[in-house]
Amino acid sequence: MSKTATEMFEKLGFIKKYYCDGLYLYYEKEYFSVCFWVDEKTYSVNLGGTDDIAEVTPQLHKAIHKQLEELGWLDEDNE
């Protein structure tokens, strides 16, 4: 059985947080966050309070990709 996006993020040390249910979905780990803007079908990877570049590991990329699948953003009919 494959893991859910939340399970993948949690394995990487992230905590899932919802803000404005239905508008955006937010995962946080210390000063690092990944935010999915549900209504706009976009996401951002951030280092809180800095202008530094957020590095994305292959494992984090897989978790992000899985979340995109679960949100239905990768469906051909959802373009």
N, C-alpha and C positions, 0 to 999 in steps of 0.2 A: 504494500500500500504506500502510495506516495505521500509525502508530508504536505501540509497546508503552508501557505505563505507565512502565516503567523508562527507556525512551528519552526520554520526555517529562520525567520527573524529572531525568534527567542533563542534558538541554538547559537546565534551570533551575539547574544547578549542584549538584544533590543527589547523594549517593552512597548506593546501595542497600546495606543491611546486614541480615543475618538474625540474629536472636537466638532461641534455642529454636525451631528449625525446626518449622513447623506450628502454632506458638502465636502468634507475631507477626512482622510484617514492618515494617522500619524504614528510613526514608530520612532522611538527615542533610545539612545544609548549615550550616557554622559552628555557631552556637548555635540554629539553627532545625531542627525535626524534624517529621516526619509518621509516626505509628505506627499500623499496622493490627493490631488484636487479632483474629486470625483465628478463634479459637474462640468469641469473644463477638460477632463481626460488628459491631464498633465501630471508630472511629478517632479519633485526637486530633492536633491541630496545636499545637505547643508552641514557646515561646521558652525554652530551657534556663536554669534557675536564676533566672528572673524571674517577676514577677506581671504582666508586660506582656501586652498583647493581641497575638496573632500575626495579622498581616494576610495575607489570602489573595487573591492576584491572580487574574484570570480564567484565566491560563495554569496556575497551580497548581491551581485548581479543576478544570480539564479533566484534569490528570494524576491527581488524586484520583479523579475520576469514572471515568476509564479503569481505574484499579486496582480500583475497586469492581466494574466490569464483569468484569474478568479473574478476580476472586475468586468471581464468580457471585452476589454479594450483591444484584444488581438483578433477578435472575430471579424471575418470579412464583412459581415452585414453591419458591423458597428463602426465603419470608417467615416 
